[in-house]
């Protein structure tokens, strides 16, 4: 009789253990499902001010280092972003973007060990033979091609699409084939930006909810927003150096959250 009772007690304990394991498994699966939602939040940062920005020269695929003031503002942005846990970090392969991304990651409390990955698809517009020239010269040529004076053109301006397409057409008359990389038209620019962010989003989404640092350039960020929401209008100030534009990717779709947010810089300056 005692043996039978003992066997029943052992069997009862075993059933309790199995039930307990089952509950743990269910909880684990639920936790995993919650973590694997797949939402990716992009913190898109424009690089800091450079020497070519300061001398008012065209800077697309051409490059220059950040000025001391540019480094200071980017460092402030990094301090403002220090509590954001970046699971991944990307930038264009331009030196000014790489320098900006590294300064931000250096200030991070949670992402200092995150390895920066570079991608040429996140470069600024290529302005062809205008690269390194004075902005005034390029703007004057664009205005003339539109049948306007520079003052008239500056008062009305052009959309990023018309801007890029105007430069691409003008560039064809300024350089012989093979002597330079030709200026990009808008369709080319948007295609590479869309391919780049979509590939990164799909890749990082597999890791679950992820914050991604992405450092790019003023006009390219504007073109990226226009790709997500066609006809998107930028603020009158344009995309400011070290500002944060937040883009969310979920269930295969992108949405725009904050644009041109300087609050992280302001927070880091306190």
N, C-alpha and C positions, 0 to 999 in steps of 0.2 A: 504493500500500500504506500509506504513511504517513498519507494522508488518511483511509483507512478506519479505521486505528488511532485517529486523532484523533477521528473521529466516535464511535467506540465509547466512548472515554474520556469525551467530553462527555455521551453518553447515560447512562453509568454514574453520573456525578456528578449528573445531573438526577434519576435514580431515587433516589439517596441523599437528595437534598434533599426530594423528595416524601415519602419514607418518614419523614424527620425531622419534617416538618410534620405528617404524620399522627399521629405519636406525641405531639407537642405538643398537637394538637387533642384527642386522647383524654384526655391528662392534664388539660387545661383543662376538659373536660366532666365528668371525675370530680371535680375540685375544685369545680366549680359545683354538682354534685349534692350533694356533702357540705355545702356552704354553704347550699343550699336545702332542707335537711331540714324546715324550717318549724316547729321547736320554738320556742315563746314562753314565756319565764320571767317571770312577773309578780312584782315586788317590791312588795307591797301594804303601804303604810305608814299608820298612823293618825296624824292631825294631832297637833301639840303641844298642851299644856295651854293653855286660854284663860281670859280673865277670867270668863266665865260658868261655866266648870268650877270656878274658884276660889270663886265665890260660891254654888255648888251650885244653879244654876238650869238649867231645862230648855233644852237646846240641840239643836235638830234642824235645821230650816230657818232658824231665827234664827241670828245669827252674832256672833262677837266675835274680837278680835285675840289673838294669842298673848301670854302673859305673858313677862316676861324669862326666867324659869326655863324656860318652854315653848320659847322660841327657843334657849336654851342646849342643851337636850336634843336638839332637832331638828338643830342644827348638829353636835352630836356624832355623831348618826346619819349625817349627810351625810359627815363625815370617815371614818366606818367603811365607808361605801359608795363612797368616792371612786374605787376601782379598778374598779368595775363599769361597763362600757360600756353605757349606756342608749341604745338606738337610738330610743326614743320615751318621752315622759313625759305622763301624764294625771293629772288630779285632778277632784274635784267642783268645781262653780262657786262653792262657799262660800269666803269670804275666808280662813278659817283653814286650809283645805286648800291653796289657792293659795300662801299664805305659806309653808307647810311645804314644798311641792314646790320652790319657788324657793330656799329656804335649802339644801335637799339638793343641788340642781343647782349651786348656787354653789360648793359644796365639791368638786365632782367634777373629777377630773383628765382624764376622758375625755368627759364629757357636758355640759360648761359651755355648749356652743353648741346643745344640744338644746332645741327650742322646746316649751314647755308647752302642752298642749291641755286645755281644760276641758269637762266634760260633766255636766249636771245629773242624769243617771241614777245617778251615784256619790254623790249627796247622802246625808246622814243621814236617818233616819226623820223624817217630818213629824208633829209632835205637836199640830197644830191649835191650839186655844184654850189649850193648856197651854204653848205656846212662851213662854219667858222667865219662867214662873212658877217657884216654888220646887219642887225635886224632891220635897220632903217632901209637898207638897200633892197632886201627881200620884200619888205612891206610895200615899198614904192613900186616895185615891179608888179606885185599882185594888184595894187590899186590901178595901175596903168592898164593892166590886162582886162580889168573890169570897167574901163572907161571912166575912172574916177580919179580925183586928186587924192593924195595921201590923207589929207584932212577929212575929205568926204568918206573915204573908206574906213578910217579909224572911228568916225562917228557912227557908222552903221555896222561895220565889221562883217565877218563871214563866219559861217558855221565851220566846225572842224572839218566836215566833209568837203565843203567848197574850198577851204584853206588848203587842205592836202592836195586836192585835185588841181587847183591853180598852180601850186608849186611844181607838181609832177609835169604839167604841160609846159610851163616855163623852162623847166630843167632840160627838156628835150632839145631846146634850141641853144643851150649854153655849153654843152659838152659833147665830145665825140664818143661814139660807142666804145666801150672797153676802157675808157680813161677814168671812170668813176662808177661807184654804185649809183644807179639812177634813183631819183626821188620816188618815193612810194605813193601810189594813189590810195584813196581811202579804202577801197574794197580790199586791197592787199593788207593794209594795216589792220582792219577789223578782223580779217580772216585769221591772221597769226595770233592776235590777242584772244580771240574766241577759242581757237584751238588750244592755246596755252592754258587758260584758266579752266577750261572744261577738263583737260587731261589731269591737271592738278586736283581739281575738285573730285573727280571720280576716284582718283588714287587715294586721296586722304579720307574720303568718305568711308572707305573700307575699314579704316581704323576706328570708326565710331565718331562720336562728337569730337570735332577737332577745331582748334583755333590755328589759323595759318597767317603768318606774316608775309606780305607780298610788297616789295619795294619796286616802284615803277616811276613813271614820268608824267608831267602835267597833262600834255595833250593826249598821251596814250591812256591815261586814266579816264579822261573825258570821252575818248572813243570807246573805251570798255563799257562805260555807263550807257552810252548811246547804243551799244550792241545789245545790252540787257533790256533797256527800255528805249526803243527807237524814237528819236526826236527829243531825248532828254536834254534839258537846258541847264548848263552850268551856272554857278553864281557869277555875278559880274566881275568878281575879283579873280576868277579862274581857280585852279587848284593850287593852293599855297604850299610852299616848301614845308616839309615835315608834317603836313596835315594828314589826318586819318579818314579814309573813306571805307565804310563797312559794307561788305557784300555777303549775303547768306546764300548757301547752296543747300537745298533740301529736296528730296524726292525728284532729283534730276532737273530742278529748276533754280534759277538765280533770282534773287530779289535785292533791291538796293535799300540799305538802311540809312546810316549817317553819311553825309558827304562833306568833305572839306572841314572836318572837325579839328579845331585847334585846342580843344579842352585838355588833351593829353600833354601838349606843350606847356600850357598854362599851369597844369597841375605839377609838372616836373620843374617849373621855375620857382615854385613856392619854397 
